[in-house]
Amino acid sequence: NSRAFMYVAEELRGDRDFIRAAAVQNSVALMYATEELRGDRDMVSVAVQQNTNALKYAVDSIRSDRAFVLAAIKKDAHALEHAADELRGDREFVLQAVREDPRALEFALKDLRADRDFVLRAVRERGPAIAHAADELRSDRELMLAAVMQDGCTLRCLGGQFRNNRDIVFAALSQNGLALQHSSWVLRSDRDCVAAAMRQNPDALEF
């Protein structure tokens, strides 16, 4: 019960062994630890392994530590949400995070998610990142095309008009024939589309 930590004696909040043991069971323990322990990389790492949300309880120097935060992102992309804003708005860092997990783009600062040039770079690295671009970019044909060219099954993340667009769908199928399952019903019945999908992957016939 995370509420129980509210009543922990002050001396225990600075007790390394107690907080470590508690954090293994519940990452919220870090929230009630002393600032010294919330600034201890090993202690924060224990809590983050239990739940990456624990990063939000760490001191600023850890939340802005590139290596530490990237390691947390490798476990769960949500870790970026709790990183310092200087990292969430850092183009190269966020791009590195997207390479690890395309969902990381969701937790970048809004301005970066709305930056067309940056999003284009991101989807060329990991196509599914397009699902987390700003809404105003989700109708950009060039971005959609770049995304499916990197990962054909990114087609599932696109709006209906793109899943029914022959150029977009053919680009997706050339990368992964199994993307056929994410195209519109109309194109799944299109002989040319089905043939293109099967050329890339014969298993696409089941769709």
Phi, psi and omega in degrees: 000114184296332180295335182298331181295338180298336187254009179289136181301149184302321182294331178284334180293342177252008181273111185303312183295319180295312182294321178299312180297321180291320183293331177297327181271324183209115185298339180297340178306327182297330181300327185261003178283163177292162179300325179300316180286328177288350177253006180269115185303318182295319181294315180296322179299320178300314181294319181293327176296328178284320180196121184296344176298341180297339180303331182292344179268351181286160178290162185302324183296329177280321180293344178251008180277112187302312183294318182295313182294320180296321177298321178293322179296326178298331177279318183200123182301336180299341180303328181298332180300331185255005177283166177296147181302331180297331176275322181293341179250006181272114186305310185291324179292314180297323178297320177297320178295319179296324177299325178285319183203115183300340179292344182301331181301330180301333187254008173285163178298151185304319181299325180287321179292340180259002181274108187301315181297320180292315181298323177299316177299318182296314183286338174287340175272312180218105184308315183298349177300338182301333181296343185246011175287161178301149184306322184293346178263352185285359177247012182274111186299319182297321179293319180296319181294315179298322181296313182285336176290331178279321181212106185304324183286357172298345178308328181296339182272352187269158178291164184304324183293333179275329177287350177248012181263119186300318182297316180295314182293318179296323177296320178296317182293329179290337178269323181205110182300334181290349176296347179306325182297340182260000178278173181291161177301324181299313183283336175291343178259003182274122184302319182294320179295314180298320179295319180296318180296316182290330176296323181279322180206109182303336181292347180295344181302331183293347179262000000 
